Amino acid sequence: MGNLRPVLIIGLVFLGYMLWVQWQKDYAPAPQPPTQRSQTQDDTRAVPATQPSRAGAAEDLPAPPEGQQTPASGDTLPVNGDLANAKTLISVKTDVLDVEIDLVGGTVVSARLLDYPVKQKEPDIKVSLLTDQSGQLFIAQSGLLSSQEAPNHTTPYESATVSYELSERETELRVPLTWTSETGLTVIKTFVFRPGEYEIAVLQNVNNRSEETWSGSRYTQLQREVPGDEDNGGFSDPARYSFIGIGFYNPEDKFSKISFDDVAEEPYRKTTRDGWLAMIQHYFFAAWIPPAEEDASYSTQEITGNGWPRYVAREISPVRQVAPGASTEFSSRLYLGPKIQDDLPKIAPGLEYTVNYGIFTVFSKPLFWLMEKIHDLVGNWGWSIVILTILIKAAFFKLTEAQYRSTARMRKLQPRIEQLKERYGDDRQRMSQAMMEMYKKEKVNPLGGCLPILVQIPIFIALYWVLLESVELRQAPFILWIDNLSVRDPYFILPLLNAGFMFATQRLTPMVGMDPLQQKMMTFMPIAFSIMFAFFPAGLVLYWATNAGLSLAQQYYITRKIAAAD
């Protein structure tokens, strides 16, 4: 058995895993993207001033609760005033959000995140999470459902002004939109913004001045087109591997992740409380969060009209009765922002599941927690990665020492193994029996070198997802030429440094007993890893290079210690 064969096998397994991830992204079936030119998710080109046909289409109205008739489109409902010449969009700006609300339906049609530039070198161009632009529609809608008169997301509202801004002295900014029917029903939809928060309270106050009891419910929904598959970052683009789709949470089922393909095949249906819905993408997401104490019905819908598919995630509240002269208020919360892992659980239970670590969550979450604690001390995510790598190596030091000791013993047995090969020739069964007897007699475990590497595989891949998925590390600088840990090394120094460490480690470990093919593959591995790492985020390569350097030093120390003992 070659003494470096476990390393070769593990390396090939990891390479195979990365190739499988790449194949899934490139060739796995995906929803048909829109035919128009699309932008990247972080693009923030100007949004058209009005898009009433997209933000106020009646085909995406939800079905009413049981016992009610289909609600009428807002286009047929009477409204106060003539909006023909009025501005359609309401602009709202806080210290972290720049939002546009369409007076048609009170739909949030644009949301820019002011603390997150699209590109590090262009800080004035901010990430745009919501947009009603053709080819990349992503909007947040809300309204009321009733067989009687009620405003939904196709209904025109009125506003006293078209521009709002939260000042430094204000603790709250309220943006009211008003709708009134001819029979005396008034609805005031109010958006409440607070400083430093990505969470927006949406209140719909129903004041019944008519002569009949009003019956209805509230609904909220997110609607988007499938993002175009425009790959600007190639193999190194983290967004290529991050989930884009719909998420639902409830205490019973926990988090359900639904792709757009799944929506087309089988719509989601669930009635529960203490839940929420979201549409998720790399680093950022939008979510509607209803009041925790009330039941809510969750569903999905695919809309294929007009030649471009859209996907809707929806929530509907229970029906309420409002007597003449009485009023009621429906409330919900809209989150538009980053996946900041410390803040999300405070907003709603389970919201942290929007951070997509996949099946390695059980390893990735503790690793991120430890990295964050280190970052609190050193103030730099790059040094956090380095220190974390050192801690991981220290935790597995004894296992690694056992690996090198096993390798050393195996090396001493190589001459005797060669004699067995000459004695038994092609008789593999007798050869294996003889080798096992020799291992037992010499108290050597031929698998001893595999265990440390096998134990660390989940940690390697879990840290890979931490570095790819954590918005906290987005555009984070390190030192010198590494000014962004979330993109590739611009000068490929870290991949070359990692290759140098791997070559030096091979020189310390002669390939005794390995056949020529294995020797060639082992020699090629540093080159293969360097090519692969050249296009990976610098933070991930920093981890691998640090790990390779520590492994080299560790093997040098242990090998000399074993040699001195002999």
C-alpha positions, 0 to 999 in steps of 0.5 A, a space after each residue: 500500500 502506498 504511504 501517500 495513497 490516502 492523500 491521493 484518494 482524498 484529493 481526488 475525492 475533493 476534486 471530484 466533488 468540486 467538479 460535480 458542483 460545477 456540473 450541477 450548475 452548468 448542466 442541471 435542468 433550470 427554469 427557462 430564463 427570460 429572453 430579454 437581456 438580464 443583469 447580474 443580481 447585484 446590478 443597480 441600473 436605473 429602474 423605469 419610472 413606471 411599470 404599472 402593467 408589471 406591478 399591477 397585473 390582475 393575473 397574479 391575484 391570490 384566490 380568496 379564503 374559503 367562503 368568499 368570492 373572487 375579489 374584483 380587480 382594482 382597475 374596476 374599483 372607484 378611487 378618489 382623485 385623478 391619478 392620470 397625471 400624478 407621479 406613480 412612484 414614492 421614493 423613501 430613503 433611510 440610512 440603509 435603504 433606498 426604496 421605491 413604492 408604486 402607488 398602484 397597489 402600494 407595491 415595493 418595486 425597488 430596494 437598494 441596499 446603501 451599505 452594500 456596493 455592487 463592486 468594491 471599486 465603485 462604491 456609489 453603485 449599490 446592490 439592488 435587491 428588488 426591481 421591476 425592470 424587464 428580465 429581472 422582475 423581483 417585487 414585494 406586493 400586498 393587499 386585501 382580499 374580499 368579495 366586497 370592495 377592497 384594495 389589492 395590489 392592482 388598486 391605485 392609492 393616493 399619497 400626500 407627497 412623493 418623496 420621504 427621507 428619514 433624518 438623523 433625529 427621527 426614530 421612525 418614518 411613516 409613509 401612508 397611502 390612502 384608498 377610499 371607496 364611494 360607499 365609505 370604506 377607507 384603507 390606509 396602507 402605512 410603511 414604517 421605516 426605522 434607522 439602521 433596520 432592513 425590516 419594514 412594518 406594513 400596516 393596513 388600517 381598514 375603517 368601515 364607514 359604510 352601512 354593511 359589515 365588511 369581511 376580508 383578509 390580508 395577503 402578502 407575496 413576493 414575485 420574481 422572474 428567474 434570474 438570467 444565467 449571466 456568469 461574470 465571475 466564471 468558476 470563481 463566482 460564489 453566486 454560481 453555487 448559492 441557492 436561488 429560490 423560495 423558502 418557507 419556515 414553520 415550527 413543525 417542518 422547519 425550513 423548506 427550500 423550494 426551487 423554481 422548477 419545483 414550483 412549476 411541478 408541484 405548488 406548495 400549500 401549508 397553513 400554520 402560525 409562527 412562520 414566514 416566506 422568503 425569496 433567497 439569493 446569494 448574500 441577500 433575501 426578501 421575506 414577508 413575516 406575518 404576525 406570529 400569533 395568527 394562522 396563515 396560509 402559505 402557497 406558491 404559484 407559477 405564472 406563464 402568461 405574456 411569454 415570461 414565467 414568474 413565480 409567486 410566494 404568498 401568505 394569506 391571513 384569516 378573515 376578519 369582520 369589521 362592523 359599520 363604524 368600526 376599524 381593524 388593522 392588518 400588520 406584517 413585516 417586510 425584510 429586504 436586506 443581507 443575511 447577517 447571521 447575528 441579526 436574523 434570529 432576532 427578527 423572526 425564528 428560523 430566519 437564519 436558515 436563509 444562509 445556505 450552508 446545505 448539508 454541512 450546516 452542522 459543521 459550518 455554523 460552529 465554524 462561522 461562530 468561531 471565526 466571528 469570535 476571532 474576528 471580534 478580537 482581531 478585527 480582520 476576517 483574513 486573520 480570522 481565517 488564519 487563526 481558525 486554520 491554526 486552531 483546526 490543525 492544533 485540534 487534530 495534531 495528535 491524529 496527524 501525528 499518528 498518521 505520520 507515525 503510521 506512515 513511517 512504520 509503513 515505510 520501514 515495511 516496504 522492503 518486506 512488502 516488495 519481497 512478498 510481491 516477488 514471492 507471490 507474484 499475481 496471487 493477490 489473495 495469498 499476497 493480501 493474507 501475508 500482508 495482513 499477518 505482517 501488519 498484525 505482527 508488527 502492530 501496524 494499522 494500514 488505515 492509520 494514515 487515512 483517519 485524520 484526513 477522513 475526519 477533516 473532510 467535512 470541516 474542509 467542505 463546511 469551511 468552503 461553504 462558510 467562506 462562500 455564503 457569509 455576507 459578513 466576508 463579502 468584500 472583506 479586505 485582508 492585507 497587501 494585495 488581498 483587498 477582497 476575500 470573496 473574489 479570486 487572488 488578483 495576482 494568483 500568489 496564494 495559489 502558487 504559495 499553496 502549490 509550493 507548500 504541496 511540492 515541499 511536502 512531497 519532497 519530505 515524503 518519498 513515494 516509496 512503494 507507489 506504482 509509476 501511475 500513482 507517482 505521476 498523479 501525486 506529482 500532478 496534484 499540486 499543479 491541479 490544485 493551483 489551477 483550481 484555486 486560481 479561480 476560487 475566492 481568496 479567502 478559501 485559498 488563504 485557508 488552504 495555503 495556511 493549512 498546507 504551510 502548517 502541514 509542511 511544518 508539522 510533517 517536518 517536525 514529526 518526521 525529524 522527531 521520529 527519526 531522532 527516536 529511532 
